[in-house]
Amino acid sequence: MPENQLYVAPWGRDSWPGTPQRPLASLPAAQRAVRARTATMTADLVVNLRAGTYRLTEPFTLDGEAGDSGGNGYRVIYQSFGHGTARPEEAVLSGGRPVTGWRPVPGGRAWRADVGDLPTRQLYVNGRRAPRATVRPGLPGNVTKTETGFVTDSTLPQTWRDPASIELVFQGVNPWSEARLGVAAISGDERSTTITMAQPGFGRSGELYAARLDGRPSDQWGILAAPTSAENSVSFLTEPGTFALERLDAQRRGGDRAAGQHVLYYLPLPDEDPATAEFVVPVLERLVVGRGTGSRPLHDVTLRGLTLCHAGWTEPSGAGGFLHYHGNAYHDGGPLALVDLAEGLAQLAVPESPAQVPAAVAFTHTQRITLRDNRFTRLGAGAVAFRGAQPEPSSGAGEHPPRGQAGPSEDNAVLGNVIDDVSGGGVAIDSGTRTRVERNLIHDVGREYHGCPAVWVAESREVTVAHNEIHDVPYSGIIVMGGDRAGRVQVVENLVYRTMTVLADGGGIYLAGPQGASYASGTLVRGNVIRDTITPYNFGLYTDFGSAWVTVQGNAVYRADTPAVLRVTPPLDNVAFLGNFWDDEPVGHDTPPPGVTLAGNTVLPRDGFEQALAADPAGADILAGAGRRAG
């Protein structure tokens, strides 16, 4: 066997040498063999994974200080066997476990199975995500908000089973946000019901989401007035194909809403037989963790042709809930600051140091890491993250290390992957440099945390987001957040459609904050096709909240509520809209503000827009160039 090839197979043995005939059985065994060779590499070292499912019992952790990096200018490659050939095999890395022992519930159509101390938020049935049992609206009757929760004149909630497992969802607490908060208890009499919410989440929500007028809290938007839906009670289990997780013990342990023993209830689809169906729940919160240090970054590692699935995230089920702020950011109890919305008259609370939704495959302080031709699917938080100044946890336990301790990630690439069926966002680049996000297909993300985008770029430099196809996203497709370290980001020739399917005040492509120090060092948004930005109060191309040094050139925008926005607070500064095609003029185009340049843009008829665009030579080039390319 060549010294630069190792083989792993589900039928192998970790005591074998890793040859094609005698493969290893697990990734940890392959990793030990890799570490023994990286110091003397004379070619790329390739670990070939044969077809099958590899169930991880802990995150596969690549550590720059432990010898997991490539050496002598060569790479360590973990790949599916046959990658790049006409017949690649499917190697699956799963952080889940099968659920067996299902039995019918007497007197009903539901089935149940014990899952022990696992507080899962996801269930996958024959490869399909089963939604949690849900009712709308979240509370029946006439609802009044109180300091500790809600009161309703309906007595129906008193019949709901296991109230402390119920989660109330507040869609649109800000137009771009959604909160998830747990119930602590339900009580009442024959006239009314009192819903007591779990703390500290409910108290924090009132601090985060209340607008301020003249410095005083105001409930003018009806924020948190009543939940839009309620999830996760067996009492809600009426829709076939849905599930609920119920606690078996009567008391929460130490205030932990997720503690104790649990049972899954599932209502089968008409053609499903739970006795023969495959049920999987996620156990791990991380599948792959890559980490380095200032002196020894993890570098020169490639993952390609793999399927990575069945990771979860249980923090939102805790007493703090999930208080979404914007994009991938949420409030975990840290200090809040106030920002002006309307020239000092209205203010909005924002987290000073927001937490980030974690990713199943997360890298911190890395160089030349490549994720190519993989599929990231059936995930309970985000899919992929490269972060510098705000590192991800390095274990599956969910701890948050101190922020700001890692250096930037550099020269990494996310190329040609498929990302789908993800609870959070697709790809997150935070404090990255020279990063490429290209030729990916990203769709049906934000399945649970609706504010998460397909692509998130924050405080990063020289990032290219190009030739991706992005669709069916509940909020914005691509978000670029500026800042002091941001600059030279390019969002080029992407196809973005059916975004903003749930929330509002976003866009197909959304930018906020200063993006550089000049047009040369700023952000370029060019050659993108952005269509079907669905819900009202949205923009196809959205330069928001003090965007500066942005060039928006040669894009096609149609079937949006509005193609672009010119006036925001704080105002735009040095933002140029040049040679774009859209089906309506932006509001205020005839009197643009001082920081905005409009030149050479073309309005085409809304009916027949695509035909008119294809008939224009420049428009035809935009249509032909946007979207995925082979490579």
JORATA-V190793 format. One record per pair of residues at least 24 apart in sequence whose C-alpha atoms are under 8 Angstrom apart, sorted by sequence separation. I is the first residue (numbers start at 1). J is the second residue. If there is no record, write none. Layout:
I_J / I_J
//
This chain:
6_30 / 242_266 / 243_267 / 287_311 / 330_354 / 331_355 / 357_381 / 358_382 / 359_383 / 360_384 / 361_385 / 362_386 / 363_387 / 364_388 / 408_432 / 409_433 / 410_434 / 411_435 / 412_436 / 413_437 / 414_438 / 415_439 / 416_440 / 417_441 / 418_442 / 419_443 / 420_444 / 421_445 / 422_446 / 423_447 / 424_448 / 450_474 / 451_475 / 452_476 / 453_477 / 454_478 / 455_479 / 456_480 / 457_481 / 458_482 / 459_483 / 461_485 / 465_489 / 466_490 / 470_494 / 475_499 / 476_500 / 537_561 / 538_562 / 539_563 / 540_564 / 541_565 / 544_568 / 545_569 / 546_570 / 547_571 / 548_572 / 549_573 / 550_574 / 551_575 / 552_576 / 553_577 / 554_578 / 555_579 / 556_580 / 557_581 / 558_582 / 559_583 / 562_586 / 571_595 / 572_596 / 577_601 / 45_70 / 241_266 / 242_267 / 286_311 / 325_350 / 329_354 / 330_355 / 357_382 / 359_384 / 362_387 / 408_433 / 410_435 / 411_436 / 413_438 / 415_440 / 416_441 / 420_445 / 422_447 / 423_448 / 424_449 / 450_475 / 451_476 / 453_478 / 456_481 / 458_483 / 459_484 / 460_485 / 461_486 / 462_487 / 463_488 / 464_489 / 465_490 / 466_491 / 467_492 / 468_493 / 469_494 / 470_495 / 471_496 / 472_497 / 473_498 / 474_499 / 475_500 / 508_533 / 525_550 / 526_551 / 530_555 / 531_556 / 534_559 / 536_561 / 537_562 / 539_564 / 544_569 / 545_570 / 546_571 / 547_572 / 548_573 / 549_574 / 550_575 / 551_576 / 552_577 / 553_578 / 554_579 / 555_580 / 556_581 / 557_582 / 558_583 / 562_587 / 567_592 / 44_70 / 179_205 / 241_267 / 242_268 / 284_310 / 285_311 / 286_312 / 325_351 / 329_355 / 330_356 / 359_385 / 414_440 / 419_445 / 421_447 / 422_448 / 423_449 / 424_450 / 430_456 / 437_463 / 438_464 / 442_468 / 453_479 / 459_485 / 460_486 / 461_487 / 462_488 / 463_489 / 464_490 / 465_491 / 466_492 / 467_493 / 468_494 / 469_495 / 470_496 / 471_497 / 472_498 / 473_499 / 474_500 / 475_501 / 489_515 / 507_533 / 522_548 / 523_549 / 524_550 / 525_551 / 526_552 / 527_553 / 528_554 / 529_555 / 530_556 / 531_557 / 532_558 / 533_559 / 534_560 / 535_561 / 539_565 / 545_571 / 546_572 / 547_573 / 548_574 / 549_575 / 550_576 / 551_577 / 552_578 / 553_579 / 554_580 / 555_581 / 556_582 / 557_583 / 566_592 / 567_593 / 583_609 / 240_267 / 241_268 / 283_310 / 284_311 / 285_312 / 329_356 / 330_357 / 358_385 / 364_391 / 425_452 / 426_453 / 427_454 / 428_455 / 429_456 / 430_457 / 431_458 / 432_459 / 433_460 / 434_461 / 435_462 / 436_463 / 437_464 / 438_465 / 439_466 / 440_467 / 441_468 / 442_469 / 443_470 / 444_471 / 445_472 / 446_473 / 447_474 / 459_486 / 460_487 / 461_488 / 462_489 / 463_490 / 464_491 / 465_492 / 466_493 / 467_494 / 468_495 / 469_496 / 470_497 / 471_498 / 472_499 / 473_500 / 474_501 / 475_502 / 488_515 / 522_549 / 523_550 / 524_551 / 525_552 / 526_553 / 527_554 / 528_555 / 529_556 / 530_557 / 531_558 / 532_559 / 533_560 / 534_561 / 545_572 / 546_573 / 548_575 / 551_578 / 553_580 / 554_581 / 566_593 / 26_54 / 39_67 / 158_186 / 239_267 / 240_268 / 241_269 / 282_310 / 283_311 / 284_312 / 285_313 / 328_356 / 329_357 / 363_391 / 364_392 / 424_452 / 425_453 / 426_454 / 427_455 / 428_456 / 429_457 / 430_458 / 431_459 / 432_460 / 433_461 / 434_462 / 435_463 / 436_464 / 437_465 / 438_466 / 439_467 / 440_468 / 441_469 / 442_470 / 443_471 / 444_472 / 445_473 / 446_474 / 458_486 / 461_489 / 462_490 / 464_492 / 466_494 / 467_495 / 471_499 / 473_501 / 474_502 / 475_503 / 486_514 / 487_515 / 488_516 / 521_549 / 522_550 / 523_551 / 524_552 / 525_553 / 526_554 / 527_555 / 528_556 / 529_557 / 530_558 / 531_559 / 532_560 / 533_561 / 544_572 / 547_575 / 552_580 / 38_67 / 41_70 / 45_74 / 47_76 / 49_78 / 51_80 / 157_186 / 158_187 / 237_266 / 238_267 / 240_269 / 281_310 / 282_311 / 283_312 / 325_354 / 328_357 / 363_392 / 424_453 / 425_454 / 426_455 / 427_456 / 428_457 / 429_458 / 430_459 / 431_460 / 432_461 / 433_462 / 434_463 / 435_464 / 436_465 / 437_466 / 438_467 / 439_468 / 440_469 / 441_470 / 442_471 / 443_472 / 444_473 / 445_474 / 446_475 / 460_489 / 465_494 / 472_501 / 474_503 / 475_504 / 482_511 / 486_515 / 487_516 / 522_551 / 524_553 / 526_555 / 527_556 / 531_560 / 543_572 / 38_68 / 41_71 / 42_72 / 44_74 / 45_75 / 46_76 / 47_77 / 48_78 / 49_79 / 50_80 / 51_81 / 138_168 / 158_188 / 237_267 / 240_270 / 280_310 / 282_312 / 362_392 / 425_455 / 426_456 / 430_460 / 431_461 / 433_463 / 434_464 / 436_466 / 438_468 / 439_469 / 443_473 / 476_506 / 477_507 / 478_508 / 479_509 / 480_510 / 481_511 / 482_512 / 483_513 / 484_514 / 486_516 / 487_517 / 519_549 / 525_555 / 566_596 / 35_66 / 38_69 / 40_71 / 41_72 / 43_74 / 44_75 / 45_76 / 46_77 / 47_78 / 48_79 / 49_80 / 50_81 / 138_169 / 234_265 / 425_456 / 429_460 / 432_463 / 437_468 / 475_506 / 476_507 / 477_508 / 478_509 / 479_510 / 480_511 / 481_512 / 482_513 / 483_514 / 485_516 / 504_535 / 506_537 / 507_538 / 508_539 / 509_540 / 510_541 / 511_542 / 512_543 / 513_544 / 518_549 / 519_550 / 28_60 / 35_67 / 38_70 / 39_71 / 40_72 / 42_74 / 43_75 / 44_76 / 45_77 / 46_78 / 47_79 / 48_80 / 49_81 / 475_507 / 476_508 / 477_509 / 478_510 / 479_511 / 480_512 / 481_513 / 482_514 / 483_515 / 484_516 / 488_520 / 491_523 / 492_524 / 496_528 / 501_533 / 503_535 / 504_536 / 505_537 / 506_538 / 507_539 / 508_540 / 509_541 / 510_542 / 511_543 / 512_544 / 513_545 / 514_546 / 515_547 / 516_548 / 517_549 / 519_551 / 581_613 / 27_60 / 35_68 / 38_71 / 39_72 / 41_74 / 44_77 / 46_79 / 48_81 / 155_188 / 476_509 / 477_510 / 482_515 / 483_516 / 488_521 / 489_522 / 490_523 / 491_524 / 492_525 / 493_526 / 494_527 / 495_528 / 496_529 / 497_530 / 498_531 / 499_532 / 500_533 / 501_534 / 502_535 / 504_537 / 505_538 / 506_539 / 507_540 / 508_541 / 509_542 / 510_543 / 511_544 / 512_545 / 513_546 / 514_547 / 515_548 / 516_549 / 34_68 / 155_189 / 358_392 / 476_510 / 481_515 / 482_516 / 487_521 / 488_522 / 489_523 / 490_524 / 491_525 / 492_526 / 493_527 / 494_528 / 495_529 / 496_530 / 497_531 / 498_532 / 499_533 / 500_534 / 501_535 / 504_538 / 505_539 / 507_541 / 508_542 / 510_544 / 512_546 / 513_547 / 514_548 / 515_549 / 155_190 / 158_193 / 174_209 / 487_522 / 488_523 / 489_524 / 490_525 / 491_526 / 492_527 / 493_528 / 494_529 / 495_530 / 496_531 / 497_532 / 498_533 / 499_534 / 500_535 / 507_542 / 512_547 / 513_548 / 514_549 / 515_550 / 59_95 / 155_191 / 157_193 / 173_209 / 383_419 / 487_523 / 488_524 / 490_526 / 492_528 / 493_529 / 497_533 / 498_534 / 506_542 / 511_547 / 31_68 / 54_91 / 56_93 / 58_95 / 154_191 / 155_192 / 491_528 / 51_89 / 52_90 / 53_91 / 54_92 / 55_93 / 56_94 / 57_95 / 153_191 / 154_192 / 155_193 / 500_538 / 581_619 / 4_43 / 6_45 / 8_47 / 50_89 / 51_90 / 52_91 / 53_92 / 54_93 / 55_94 / 56_95 / 153_192 / 154_193 / 383_422 / 4_44 / 5_45 / 6_46 / 7_47 / 8_48 / 9_49 / 10_50 / 50_90 / 51_91 / 52_92 / 53_93 / 54_94 / 55_95 / 56_96 / 152_192 / 153_193 / 382_422 / 390_430 / 4_45 / 5_46 / 6_47 / 7_48 / 8_49 / 9_50 / 10_51 / 50_91 / 51_92 / 53_94 / 55_96 / 151_192 / 152_193 / 365_406 / 372_413 / 376_417 / 381_422 / 382_423 / 383_424 / 387_428 / 389_430 / 390_431 / 4_46 / 5_47 / 6_48 / 7_49 / 8_50 / 9_51 / 10_52 / 34_76 / 49_91 / 55_97 / 151_193 / 152_194 / 364_406 / 365_407 / 366_408 / 367_409 / 368_410 / 369_411 / 370_412 / 371_413 / 372_414 / 373_415 / 374_416 / 375_417 / 376_418 / 377_419 / 378_420 / 379_421 / 380_422 / 381_423 / 382_424 / 383_425 / 384_426 / 385_427 / 386_428 / 387_429 / 388_430 / 389_431 / 5_48 / 7_50 / 9_52 / 10_53 / 151_194 / 364_407 / 365_408 / 366_409 / 367_410 / 368_411 / 369_412 / 370_413 / 371_414 / 372_415 / 373_416 / 374_417 / 375_418 / 376_419 / 377_420 / 378_421 / 379_422 / 380_423 / 381_424 / 382_425 / 383_426 / 384_427 / 385_428 / 386_429 / 387_430 / 388_431 / 10_54 / 150_194 / 151_195 / 364_408 / 365_409 / 366_410 / 367_411 / 368_412 / 369_413 / 370_414 / 371_415 / 372_416 / 373_417 / 374_418 / 375_419 / 376_420 / 377_421 / 378_422 / 379_423 / 380_424 / 381_425 / 382_426 / 383_427 / 384_428 / 385_429 / 386_430 / 387_431 / 388_432 / 149_194 / 150_195 / 364_409 / 365_410 / 367_412 / 368_413 / 370_415 / 372_417 / 373_418 / 375_420 / 377_422 / 382_427 / 385_430 / 387_432 / 149_195 / 150_196 / 366_412 / 371_417 / 386_432 / 149_196 / 150_197 / 559_606 / 148_196 / 149_197 / 312_360 / 558_606 / 148_197 / 174_223 / 311_360 / 173_223 / 173_224 / 558_609 / 450_502 / 451_503 / 149_202 / 450_503 / 148_202 / 170_224 / 431_485 / 148_203 / 519_574 / 170_226 / 171_227 / 170_227 / 171_228 / 169_227 / 170_228 / 168_227 / 169_228 / 170_229 / 258_317 / 168_228 / 169_229 / 257_317 / 258_318 / 168_229 / 169_230 / 257_318 / 168_230 / 169_231 / 256_318 / 257_319 / 167_230 / 168_231 / 256_319 / 556_619 / 166_230 / 167_231 / 255_319 / 166_231 / 167_232 / 482_547 / 166_232 / 304_370 / 308_374 / 556_622 / 165_232 / 166_233 / 298_365 / 299_366 / 300_367 / 301_368 / 302_369 / 303_370 / 304_371 / 305_372 / 306_373 / 307_374 / 308_375 / 309_376 / 310_377 / 311_378 / 312_379 / 313_380 / 357_424 / 555_622 / 556_623 / 165_233 / 297_365 / 298_366 / 299_367 / 300_368 / 301_369 / 302_370 / 303_371 / 304_372 / 305_373 / 306_374 / 307_375 / 308_376 / 309_377 / 310_378 / 311_379 / 312_380 / 313_381 / 380_448 / 381_449 / 554_622 / 297_366 / 298_367 / 299_368 / 300_369 / 301_370 / 302_371 / 303_372 / 304_373 / 305_374 / 306_375 / 307_376 / 308_377 / 309_378 / 310_379 / 311_380 / 312_381 / 163_233 / 297_367 / 299_369 / 300_370 / 302_372 / 304_374 / 305_375 / 307_377 / 309_379 / 310_380 / 311_381 / 162_233 / 294_365 / 303_374 / 161_233 / 288_360 / 289_361 / 290_362 / 291_363 / 292_364 / 293_365 / 160_233 / 161_234 / 286_359 / 287_360 / 288_361 / 289_362 / 290_363 / 291_364 / 292_365 / 160_234 / 161_235 / 286_360 / 287_361 / 288_362 / 289_363 / 290_364 / 291_365 / 292_366 / 160_235 / 285_360 / 286_361 / 291_366 / 150_226 / 159_235 / 286_362 / 290_366 / 145_224 / 145_225 / 165_245 / 144_225 / 145_226 / 165_246 / 143_225 / 144_226 / 165_247 / 143_226 / 315_398 / 162_246 / 162_247 / 139_226 / 138_226 / 139_227 / 138_227 / 139_228 / 137_227 / 138_228 / 139_229 / 137_228 / 138_229 / 139_230 / 136_228 / 137_229 / 138_230 / 165_257 / 136_229 / 137_230 / 164_257 / 165_258 / 529_622 / 135_229 / 136_230 / 528_622 / 529_623 / 134_229 / 135_230 / 285_380 / 527_622 / 134_230 / 135_231 / 328_424 / 134_231 / 328_425 / 529_626 / 133_231 / 134_232 / 282_380 / 527_625 / 528_626 / 132_231 / 133_232 / 134_233 / 527_626 / 132_232 / 133_233 / 133_234 / 135_236 / 134_236 / 133_236 / 134_237 / 291_394 / 133_237 / 290_394 / 133_238 / 289_394 / 133_239 / 289_395 / 133_242 / 286_395 / 131_241 / 132_242 / 133_243 / 286_396 / 130_241 / 131_242 / 132_243 / 133_244 / 285_396 / 130_242 / 131_243 / 132_244 / 284_396 / 285_397 / 294_406 / 130_243 / 285_398 / 293_406 / 294_407 / 293_407 / 201_319 / 202_320 / 205_323 / 200_319 / 201_320 / 123_243 / 199_319 / 200_320 / 201_321 / 198_319 / 199_320 / 201_322 / 198_320 / 201_323 / 208_331 / 328_451 / 121_245 / 327_451 / 328_452 / 120_245 / 326_451 / 327_452 / 328_453 / 119_245 / 326_452 / 327_453 / 324_451 / 208_336 / 328_456 / 204_333 / 327_456 / 493_622 / 214_344 / 215_345 / 214_345 / 215_346 / 495_626 / 213_345 / 214_346 / 215_347 / 493_625 / 494_626 / 495_627 / 213_346 / 214_347 / 493_626 / 494_627 / 495_628 / 212_346 / 213_347 / 493_627 / 494_628 / 181_316 / 182_317 / 211_346 / 212_347 / 180_316 / 182_318 / 211_347 / 212_348 / 182_319 / 211_348 / 181_319 / 182_320 / 210_348 / 211_349 / 119_258 / 181_320 / 182_321 / 209_348 / 210_349 / 119_259 / 181_321 / 209_349 / 180_321 / 181_322 / 208_349 / 117_259 / 179_321 / 180_322 / 181_323 / 207_349 / 208_350 / 117_260 / 118_261 / 119_262 / 179_322 / 180_323 / 208_351 / 116_260 / 117_261 / 118_262 / 179_323 / 116_261 / 117_262 / 178_323 / 179_324 / 115_261 / 116_262 / 178_324 / 115_262 / 116_263 / 177_324 / 178_325 / 114_262 / 115_263 / 177_325 / 114_263 / 115_264 / 177_326 / 113_263 / 114_264 / 167_317 / 176_326 / 112_263 / 113_264 / 126_277 / 127_278 / 112_264 / 113_265 / 125_277 / 126_278 / 327_479 / 112_265 / 125_278 / 126_279 / 111_265 / 112_266 / 124_278 / 125_279 / 110_265 / 111_266 / 124_279 / 125_280 / 110_266 / 111_267 / 123_279 / 124_280 / 110_267 / 111_268 / 123_280 / 124_281 / 109_267 / 110_268 / 123_281 / 469_627 / 109_268 / 122_281 / 123_282 / 467_626 / 468_627 / 469_628 / 122_282 / 467_627 / 468_628 / 120_281 / 467_628 / 120_282 / 467_629 / 111_274 / 120_283 / 118_283 / 102_274 / 103_275 / 102_275 / 99_278 / 100_279 / 98_278 / 99_279 / 98_279 / 99_280 / 98_280 / 99_281 / 97_280 / 98_281 / 96_280 / 97_281 / 96_281 / 97_282 / 96_282 / 97_283 / 95_282 / 96_283 / 441_628 / 95_283 / 96_284 / 439_627 / 440_628 / 95_284 / 439_628 / 95_285 / 122_312 / 439_629 / 95_286 / 121_312 / 439_630 / 95_287 / 120_312 / 121_313 / 439_631 / 94_287 / 121_314 / 93_287 / 120_314 / 119_314 / 121_317 / 93_306 / 96_309 / 91_305 / 92_306 / 93_307 / 94_308 / 95_309 / 96_310 / 90_305 / 91_306 / 92_307 / 93_308 / 94_309 / 95_310 / 96_311 / 416_631 / 90_306 / 91_307 / 92_308 / 93_309 / 94_310 / 95_311 / 88_305 / 90_307 / 92_309 / 94_311 / 83_304 / 83_305 / 78_301 / 79_302 / 76_300 / 77_301 / 78_302 / 79_303 / 80_304 / 59_284 / 75_300 / 76_301 / 77_302 / 78_303 / 79_304 / 80_305 / 58_284 / 62_288 / 64_290 / 74_300 / 75_301 / 76_302 / 77_303 / 78_304 / 79_305 / 80_306 / 343_569 / 57_284 / 59_286 / 60_287 / 61_288 / 62_289 / 63_290 / 64_291 / 65_292 / 73_300 / 75_302 / 77_304 / 79_306 / 342_569 / 56_284 / 58_286 / 59_287 / 60_288 / 61_289 / 62_290 / 63_291 / 64_292 / 65_293 / 341_569 / 58_287 / 59_288 / 60_289 / 61_290 / 62_291 / 63_292 / 64_293 / 69_298 / 70_299 / 71_300 / 340_569 / 341_570 / 59_289 / 61_291 / 68_298 / 69_299 / 70_300 / 56_287 / 65_296 / 69_300 / 70_301 / 64_296 / 65_297 / 69_301 / 64_297 / 65_298 / 64_298 / 63_298 / 64_299 / 62_298 / 129_378 / 124_378 / 122_380 / 121_380 / 178_449 / 178_450 / 177_450 / 178_451 / 177_451 / 176_451 / 129_421 / 176_475 / 177_503 / 176_503 / 175_503 / 176_504 / 175_504 / 176_505 / 175_505 / 176_506 / 172_503 / 171_503 / 172_504 / 61_394 / 59_395 / 58_395 / 59_396 / 58_396
//
